[in-house]
Amino acid sequence: MDANSTATMMAAALAILAAAFVASIPVLYRLLFADAGEKLRSKPLPPGSFGLPVVGQTLSLLRALRANTAEDWLRRRATAYGPVSRMSFFRRPTALLVGPAGNKFLFTSAALTAANSKAFSRMVGWRTVRDVAGEDHTRVRAMMMQFLRLDAVKRHVGAMDAEVRRHLDAQWRGRSAVAVMPSMKALTFDVMSTVLFGLGGAARRELSAEFQQLARGIWAVPLDLPFSTFRRCLAASRRGRRAVAAVIEERRAKLERGESSPADDVITHMLAGGLPDEEITDNVMFLMVAAHDTTAALVTFLLRHLDANRDAYAKVLQGNNQFTMGKAPGDALTWEDLSKMRYTWAAAMETLRLVPSAFSVLRKAVEDVEHGGYLIPKGWSVMNAITMTHWDPAVFPDPSQFDPARFEAASPVIPPFTYVPFGGGTRVCPGNEFARVETLVAVHHIVTRFKWKLATGCDGSFSRFPMPYPSQGLLIDIEPIDAINGDQWNTT
C-alpha cells in the first residue's frame, strides 16, 4: 500500500471518529449533566403558599408598605418560613429572600435578570441598560459610566453647586415653609438634566413637566382606559419621548458640524457610539427615573433625621461651616471641600440604612436555579428585603436609633451584603458616586443657609410605597441664616 492510500485511509478513519464523537455529544451531555438537572428539579420549592387566587400576598404587603409596617410583615414571614419562602406578588410566583445570603444571591447570580413591571416598561422603554444583556449591556453601561464614574463626577461639582444655589434662591429664599420632598425632586431633576444631558431653559422645563406626570404612571395599574391615570401618564411619556427625540436630533446636527464632542453629555456620547435613537431615548428616560427619586428621598430623610437628632445636626453644621470660613463670597464648592464632609456622608449612609430608597429589589429567574436548598423555577420573580439586614441587631446594635458614628470610620467594618442601599456585587448602582456628590452639595447649602424644624401638624410619618415618601412631603418651617459665604438674606 502506497503512502497516498495510507493517508487517505487515516483521514477517513479520523473523519469517522470525529463524526462519532459529534454524534455522541448529546448522549455525553445527558450522562454528565442530566443527573445534576434531575437533582436540581428534585429540590423542594420554598416553603409558604401563594395565598388567595390572583391576589396572593400582593394586597397585604402593599398595605404594610403604605402603613410603614412592612418590617413587621417580613419578620413574621421569616419567623414562619425561614430566609427563603414563596409567595404570589402581582400575580407572579415569587421567591422572597431575607438575609445577607439572599442579598448576595440576588445581586450576583447569573441565573437572575432585571424584572420590570409592564407599567415601568411602557413609561420608560423596553431597551434600557436594565433590559439588555451580554455585550449590549456592557456597551451601554460603559457609555453611562463615562459620566457617572468618580473622575467624571469630580468635574461636575461646580455645576451641581450652581444648580443647588439657583434652586434655593428660587424655591426657598423668602419663604417661611417648604415641602422638602417635592423641592428635592425638582432640584435633582435639574441637576441631572444639566450635568448628564446638558439641558437647560425651555427644553428642561418642557421635559420636567412631562416627566413629573409619567413618573406617576410607573406605579399605576397598567390599564389603558379613557380618563385613567395610566392613560394620562402614557400620553405624558409619549410627549416626553418626543422632547428627547428633538434633543437627539439637535445633538446629532451639532456633532456632524463639529460643534460638539462625545465628552459633552450622555446623549452626544451615545450618538457617537452608534446607539440607535430609540435606545438612546429609552436610556435617557431610565436615567431620569433612576437619578430622580432616590437622591431626593435621601436628602429629604436626612433632614428629617437631623431635625430629630440635634447633636448629629450640630456636628453636620459645624463640619460644613469649618471648611467654608476661608472661602470668598460666591465661591463654589470643590471636590476637596466635599472630601472633608465625612460626618455628613456618614449621616447620609445612616439615613440609607434606616430608610433605603428602595424597599426591595426585584429580579426574574431566567433558568431553574437553587438557593438555600430550594428550587426557584425559571420564570419566577425573586425579591429581597433590604431593611431586614439593615435593621439586623447582630450587625447594627440598637438598629432603630439614628447613629452616624456607625459609618464615620474611613472603612467601616460591615459584613458583606448586609448593607446594600446601592446594590452589591456586579450590580452596584452605577450612579452611587453621582448621588453622593449631589447629596453633599445640597445638604451643605441647606444647613449653612437655613434653620429648620418640622412644621406644626407634620409628624414626620411616611409611607414606603412605591418609594419612601413623608407625610405632607416633609413640611418644614425655615428661617434664613447668614450664610458663611457672606450672603445676607432678608428674614422678614
N, C-alpha and C positions, 0 to 999 in steps of 0.2 A: 504494500500500500504506500503510495507516494505521499509526500508532505502535504500537498494540497488536499488530498482526500482526508488525511488525518485531521487537518484544521477544520475542514467542513463538518466532519462528524463531531468534533469537540464543540463547535459553535452550535450545532443542532442540539447536542445534549444540554449545553448551558441554557439554550432557549427554552427547552422543555422544563428544566429545573426552575427557571425563572417564572415560567407560566404556572407551574405547580405551586410555587411559593405565593404568587399573587392570588391564585385561586384559594389558597388556604388561609389568607389573611382574615376573612370574616370568621372562619372557624376558630383560629387562634384568638381573635378578639373575644369571642364568646367564652372560650375556655379561660382566658386570663381575666376578663373584666365582668363577665355576666354574673359571676358569683358575688363580686363586690356590689353590682347593681341590685341583685336579689337581697343582699344583706341590708342595703340602704332601704329598699322598699319594704323590708320586713320590720323596720323600726316603727314603733308606735307613733301615732300623731300626738301632738302636745295635749296635755290634759285640759279639761274645760269643756265648754259647749259653744254652739253657735247661737244660742238664745232663740228668741222668737223668729219665726219666718219673716224674711225681708228686713225687719227692724234690727234683729240681732242685738248687739250691745251698743249700737250707734247712739240712740237717744239718751241712754243712761250716761254714757261717757260725755256726750256734748253738754248735757245738763250739769254734770260735775265741773266741766271746764268753764262754763258760763258762771257758775256759782263759786268758782275758785276752790273747789273741794276735790279736785282730781287726784291730789296726792293720797287722800284717804281712800278714794275709789281704787287706786292702783295698789295701795298697801293691802287692802282687803283681798284683792285678787291674787297678789303674790303670796299672801298667807295661805290662801285656799289651794292654789295650784302650783306654786313654786315660780322659779325665774323664767320659765317658758310655758306659755299657755295659748290656747286657741280661742278665738272669738270671731264674730262677724262684724265688720266695720264698713259702713257704706256699701253693704250687700256683697262684700268680698270676704272669703275666708282669710283670716289674719292671724299671724303668729305674733304675740305680744312678748317682748323680751324685756327683762328687768335685771339690771346689774351691769358691772364692767364687762363681763364676758359677752353679754348680749350687745353692748355698745361696740365692742371690738369686732364681733361678727358682722354687725350691720354696716360698719364703716370700711371693712377690709375684704369681705367675701366677694370673690369674682362671680359667684352664683347669683348675686343681687344686683339689680339696676334701679335707676330712679323710677318712681311711680308718681306721675302727675294725675291729678283729677281731670275729668273731662272739662270742667269749667276752667281750670287753670290753662289747659292747652288751647282752648278756644279763645281765651282772652289774650294769652301771651304768644302762643305759637307752638308748632309741632316739632321744630328742628332747633331747639336751643341747645346750649352746651350740656344740659342735663339729659337731653333726649338722644343725642348721637353717641356712638360708641367707637371703640378702636381708634384708628388713625384720624377719623373725623373729630372725635372728642379731643384727642391730643393736640390737633392743629388749632381748633377754636380756643381751647383753654390757653394755649401758648400765646395766641393773639391778645386775649384778655390780660394775661399776666404781664404783658409789656407795659401795662398802665396800672396794674394793681400790686406788683411786687414792691418790696421795700425801697429800692433805689429810685423807682419811679415816683412813689408816693412822697418821698422826701422833697422832690422838686415841686410838689403841689401845695406845700404848707402855706406859702404866701397867698395862693389863690383861695384856699379854704378860709384863711384868716379874713380876706377881703369879703367873702360871701357872708361869713358869720357877722362881721361888723355891720354890713349893709342890712342884714335881716333884723338884727337887734335895733338898729336905728329906726327901721320902718315899722316893726311889729311890737317892740317892747317899750321903746322910749316914749315918754309922755303918757303911758297907760298906768293904771293902778292895779290891774289884774290881767292875767294871761292864762289861757288854757295851754298847758305846756305841750301835750302830745300833738295837737294839730299844728302848733307852731313849729315843733321839731320836724314834723313830716314835711312841711313846706320848706324848711331850711335844708334838710338832707336831699330833697329833690333838686333844689337849686345848686347845691354843692356838686352833686353827681352830674347834673346837666352841664355845668361849667367845666369841671375838671376832666370828666371822661369823654364827653361828647362835644365840647366846645360850643354849647348852645347858649344863647342869650337873647334878650329883647323879646320881640313878638313870637318868635319860634318857640322859646321856652315857655312863655305864658300860655300859648295855644296847647302845647303838649301837656303842660301841667294840669290844665282844666280837664282834658280828656283822660289823663292818667288817674286822677283822683276818682273819676267815675268808674273806669274799667277795673281799678283795683278792688272795688266793692264786689264786682262780678266774680272774682276768683273764688269767693266763698259762698256765692249764691247757688240756689238749686238750679241746675242747668236745663231749665225748661224754657225753650224759645217761644213764648206765648205773647200775644199782644198785651202791652201795658205791664209786662212783668219786669222785675228788677234785672233779670238776666238779659232780656232783650235790650233794655236801655244801656246796660253796661257793654253789651256786644256791639251796639252802634257806636259807643264811645271808643271801643277798641279799634273798630274799623277806621274811625276818623283819626285816631292816634297813629295807626299804621300808615295812613296816607300822609300824615305830617312827617313821619320818619322817612318815608319814601322820598318826599320832596327834599329833605336834608341830604339823603344819599345822592340824589341827582346833582344837588349843588356841590357836594364834596367831590363827586366824580369829575365835574367840569373843572373845578379848581385844580384837581390832581393832574388832569390832562393838559391844563395850561401851564403846569409847573409852578403854580402859586401856593402849593401846599406840599407836605411830605407825610409819609406814613407815621411819623413820630408825633404828629399834631394831636390826634384824637383817635378813639377806638374805631369810629366809623371809617375814617380815612385809612386806618391800618388794615381793617378787614377788606376794604375795597382793593387796596394794593396787594393784599394776599390772595385775591381771586375768589373770595367767598361770594356766592350768589346773593343778589339783593334780598330775596325772601329770607334767607338765613341771617343776613345782617339785621334785618328788621326784627326777626324773632329774638335774636340775642340782645339787641338794644332794649326791647321790651322786657326781656328776662332780667337784665342788669338793673333796670329801673325798679322792678319789683324787689329783687334781692337786696339792693342797696338802700331801699327807701324805709320800709317799716322797721327793719332790725335796728339800725343805729338810732332812729327816732325813739324807739322803745327804750333802748339802753340809756340815752341821755335823760329821758323823762323819769325813769325809775331810779336813776342815780340821784336826781334832785329830790325825789320823794324820800329816799333813804337818808340823804344828808339832812333833810328837814327834820327827820325823826331822830337823828343821831348827831347832836350838836358838837360833840367832841370830834367826830370824824369831819364834820363840816369845817370846824375851826382849823384842823390840820390841812384840809384841802385849800382853804383860803390862804393860810399862812404860806404854804408851799408855792401857790401861784403868785402871791404878792412879792415874795422874796426875789425871784429871778427877773421880775419886770421893773424893779425900782431904778435900775440904771438905764432903762430904755427911753429913748426920746419919744415925745408925743406922736402917736400915729404909726410908730414902728410896728411892722408886722412880726408875728411870732416866727421863730426859726425852728429847724429840726433840733438844734442844740437846746433851745428852750423846752421843747417837748420832752427831751430825754431827761430833764430834771423833774418831771411831773410823775415820779414813781408812785407816790402815795395816791395821787389822783387816779392813776390807772389801776392800782390795787383796789381802790374803792369801786371802780368800774367792773373789775373782774368779780368782786364780791357781789355786786348787783347782778351780774350774769349768772352767778351761782344760784342766787335766790330766785331770780326771775329771768330764766333764759328766754331769748327772743322766740324760740320755737319750743313748744312743749314736748314734741317728739319729732322723729324723722321717719318718713315712710319710704319703704323700698318694695320691690317686687322680685320674687324668685323666678329666674329665667331657666332654671333646671331643678330637679329634685336635689335637695341638699339636707345635710344633717346638722343639727345644732343641739348641744346639751343632751344627746342621746335620743332625740326625737327627729322624725322626718318632717321637713317642711316641703310640701309638694310644689312642683312647678306651677306658677300662676298665682300662688298665694301672695298676699301682701305681708310684709314684715315691718313691725313697728316697735320702736324702743320707747323708753320713758326716761327722759333726761333728768328730771328732777329727782328720781329715785336714787341716783348716785350722788347728785349734787347735795341732797339732804341726808346722806348716809352719816349717822353719828360716829361710825367707826373711822371715817375719813375726815369729816369736818365736825369736831366736837361742838355741842350746843348749836346744831345746824340752823335753827330758826333765827339766830342772832346775826346782825349785820356787823361783821368784823373784818375790815380791810387788811388787818395785820396778817391774815392767812396767806395773802399774796404779796406782802410787802418785800419779802426777800427777793434777791435778784433771780434766783432759781428755786421757787417754792417746791418742796418735795410732795408731790401728789401722785398717787398710784395711777398708772396708765389707764385711760378710758373711763376714769371716774368723773373727770371734769371735761365736758365736751360741748361747750356753748358754740364753738366754731366747727364742730365735727371732729374727725380724727382719722389717723392713718393716711391713706392716699386721697381721702375725701375731705381734707381740711378745707374750709371755705377759702377760696382764693382772695376774697376781699377783706380778710381779717385785719391786715395792716392799714388798709384804707379806712376801715371803721374805727380803728384805734386812733389814728391821727385826727379824723373828723370829730370824734368824741372829745379828745383832749382840747382841741381848739375851741369847740363850742362851750365846754364846761369852763375853760379859763375865762372867756369873756363874760359868761353869765355870773360866775362867782365874784369876779373883780369889779363888776359894774352894778350888781343888784343885790339887795337883801330880799328875801322872800320867806313866806310862810303859807301853809295851806289856807285857802280862803274858808270863811265861815260856811259850814254846811258841806264842805268837801272832806270826806273821812279817809281818803286815800285807798279805799277798796278798789278792786279791779277784777276783771274777767280775764280768762286765759283763752278765749275763743273768739275769732280764729287765731289771734295773737294777743299778747298781754295788752290790755287797754284799761287805763284807770278811769274811775268814776269822774264824770264831768271833764274828761281829758286832762285830769290833774290841774284843777283851777287853783292858781296861787295869787296871793296879793304880793305885789312887788313895789319896791322903793329904790329908786336910783341912788347910787353912792358915787362919790368922786372916784373915778377910775384911776388906776396907777399911772396910766399913760397921759393924764392931765386933762381928760375931758371933764367938763363941768356940765352936768345935766340938771335941768330945771326940775325941782322936786315938787313944784306946785301943781 
